[in-house]
Amino acid sequence: MKITDLALPLIAPSNAIATVTDKSPQSDLPFYRKLGRTDLTVSCLGLGGGGGISSEDTLYAFDRGINYFFYSSDLHHYIYSSMADALRKLCDRRSSVREKVVLATVTYIKSPEAALAALLDQFVELRIDYIDVLFWGWIGTNDNQALQDCLQLSPDLRGKNSVYQRTIERMFGTSERLKKMGAVRYIGASFHDINLARQWLDSPLLDVVMVRHNVAHRSAQNQIFNQLNTRDSQRTGIVTFKSTGSHSGALWDIPAGLPAGCWQPSVPDLYRYSLSQNCVDVCLTGLRSREEIDVAIAGVQKGKLTPAELDYLNVYGDLHRNRLKVQEVPPERLLYCA
């Protein structure tokens, strides 16, 4: 079957984002949700530029309802830049839809002295009034002190009337949006060390935590997601990345020894796996085309995975990482096998 042969249900158009929760059909996996303690309404699928998506298809994603966009101004910028023109159309000072977009940007230069330079790069390139979430990126095992130094800037970076807002105003001019929102609305960090992410999970200096999570790498479930209360309106926002694995270990590839006829999860199923976890707000994707956008949205609209499906994908992920051998798995844990 061709990807374009799939029947695709419609979701609320982008101009209805503010009221979509009132108009959408009941689902245990709502397409829009509040991003933790922020006041941002985000689509559960986020779109990053790591797949080299074009600006035309980025705008198509927005038309289909995706409103969370992730952009890198330094690492792999040459890949991300293919979506820059779309982000300018959606987010620049003349945009009529800016308030419906959640623009998340990242810098991988982990230095307080680099904060202004990163902001300048992003404001110049995208011609924006403000950034919704600024991420400190790629926080690894040895980066605790660097992150601590960077997060001490949060009061100066975040919100209106901040030090950095006044600096941006002097350099780019004042606007009503900039005065209302500030140059940076919220602060996030992208962690490659789960233990470090857990240490910073409750920090008032950090609004959004982004962590790797997929069927083969599940440590974030116990150490991050399950530490949060869905009813806590002040909890940290959660974004996941690498839901489909990596180029060296793509999780849609069948693990060795999987019996014939067993369920082979699709890419949208892998997104649903992350979105079925406790308190996950956004699953960041590297979608490459409008066809992939349509199929990903259709997959999410199926709702959360069942407990049996989640258990099977845990087994599937363990087989991928060679934690298990097929002969060690009870037959009842293998779904749809011949």
Order of alpha helices (4+ residues) and beta strands (2+ residues): alpha-beta-beta-beta-alpha-beta-alpha-alpha-beta-alpha-beta-alpha-alpha-alpha-alpha-beta-alpha-beta-alpha-beta-beta-beta-alpha-beta-alpha-alpha
